[in-house]
């Protein structure tokens, strides 16, 4: 069976990302984190993603005119990963 791939949306320190990674490593969660998406440059979670070897991208809400455009960018990044 293929392991499901997920994206994790973050905006802060990334403790939840770290917790997910620990559960995966311990075999308690059968997923692969394929992408981390942050809405802020400089979020500590991006550093955690790099340390964990997980691809990451910043998609700032302020760069889009509407929620629809922002959501399209987020889902586009997920689909491309």
C-alpha positions, 0 to 999 in steps of 0.5 A, spaced: 500 500 500 502 506 498 503 511 503 499 517 503 503 524 502 500 530 506 502 537 506 502 541 512 500 548 513 504 552 518 505 559 520 509 559 527 514 555 530 513 548 527 512 544 534 506 541 530 510 539 524 515 536 529 510 532 533 507 529 526 514 528 524 516 524 530 509 520 530 511 518 523 518 516 525 516 512 531 511 508 526 505 511 529 502 515 523 503 512 516 503 518 512 509 522 508 510 529 509 511 532 502 510 539 503 510 544 508 507 551 506 508 557 510 504 564 509 510 567 513 517 568 511 522 567 517 517 562 520 521 557 525 517 552 522 521 553 515 527 551 519 524 545 522 522 543 515 529 544 512 532 540 518 527 534 517 529 534 509 522 536 507 520 541 501 517 548 503 514 554 500 512 560 502 505 563 499 503 569 503 496 571 503 498 579 502 501 577 495 494 575 492 487 579 491 482 574 493 482 568 498 480 564 492 487 566 488 490 565 495 487 558 495 488 556 488 496 558 489 496 553 495 492 547 492 497 548 486 503 548 490 500 541 493 498 538 487 505 540 484 509 537 490 
